[in-house]
Amino acid sequence: MTYLLRRLGYIVLTLWGLTLITFILTRVVPGDPARTAAGPQARQEQIEQVRKMYGLDKPLWIQYGIYMRNLIRGDFGKSLWSKRPVIEDLKAYFIPTMELGLAAGLMFFCLGVPLGILSAVYRNRLLDHFLRFFSLVGVSFPVFILGLVLQLVFYKLLGWFPANGRIDPFIGPPRNITGFYVLDSLLAGNWRSLLSSLHHLFLPAVTLAYGSLAVVSRMTRASLLEVLSQDYVRTARAKGLVERAVLLKHALRNALIPILTITGLQIGSLLGGVVLVEIIFSWPGLGTYAYTAVTVLDVNAIMAITIVTGILYAGINLIVDLLYTVVDPRIRYR
């Protein structure tokens, strides 16, 4: 409990530093948020009125104090672009990004670890060489190039998958229960909506997951090969244990620490890649919202997106650290 409280304290300090740096950067970059909010045809007096309305006429330190006071109350301010409270925009855009991120995360972990195990078991054989080449391509391929290639092949040439959106507009979204189209379709028993949402989800999830899948596969292979050379693995084999038990019960569990570490880092990296993926596939998520906010210099939206991303990244790292104690009982945090 002491360790958890200390880590939470570090997270709070990190988020405070993040808000401070982001707040200063959004105020010193070229551009006038008040002019953006007022519109290109606005007169100077209208711009000044908007600047006063949003408190942009006050000194920087006063603006930051007001923002932090409102933030503690859960108020992210009002978007200069959508003219709505930022918290409402986050609710609308966050769930689609979570659905895409969870699909990509499950994809790269559930495929990356087995592929790494196969590569280690068949070391220096044809399958290992193929999987290593597959991983090398995934690591070196930029996500935006991969997305465009997948669209060209599977949408334009083959016509197997749609190029954008979350669901077929002729079907429409399922009844809103959680906001996740796939889950809501399952809960409502709407099979047409389920198939359409999975159909639209596949290409962006593959695009987002491929690079991380390659990294996890390579780490699994390297970690497992190191463990398989240890004395206790040879002892287990000498006792007559079947190879599957040696591999999964003795070797894989002891190889999981670096795999969990790299998995946590790759989940965090998805937050960066999701912006490009959502733009390419017209996915109405947090990445698209972030791109629009940066383009129009919507300072309140930029601040909110940065804070949410920081919370997610810090939370993922904390969960990974806590999972270490589950994987290896020798690890204890005091």
Secondary structure as GFF3:
##gff-version 3
##sequence-region A 1 334
A	DSSP	alpha_helix	2	28	.	.	.	ID=ss1
A	DSSP	alpha_helix	33	38	.	.	.	ID=ss2
A	DSSP	alpha_helix	44	53	.	.	.	ID=ss3
A	DSSP	alpha_helix	60	72	.	.	.	ID=ss4
A	DSSP	alpha_helix	86	121	.	.	.	ID=ss5
A	DSSP	alpha_helix	126	140	.	.	.	ID=ss6
A	DSSP	alpha_helix	143	150	.	.	.	ID=ss7
A	DSSP	pi_helix	151	157	.	.	.	ID=ss8
A	DSSP	alpha_helix	181	188	.	.	.	ID=ss9
A	DSSP	alpha_helix	191	228	.	.	.	ID=ss10
A	DSSP	alpha_helix	231	238	.	.	.	ID=ss11
A	DSSP	alpha_helix	243	245	.	.	.	ID=ss12
A	DSSP	pi_helix	246	252	.	.	.	ID=ss13
A	DSSP	alpha_helix	253	254	.	.	.	ID=ss14
A	DSSP	alpha_helix	256	280	.	.	.	ID=ss15
A	DSSP	alpha_helix	286	296	.	.	.	ID=ss16
A	DSSP	alpha_helix	299	327	.	.	.	ID=ss17
###
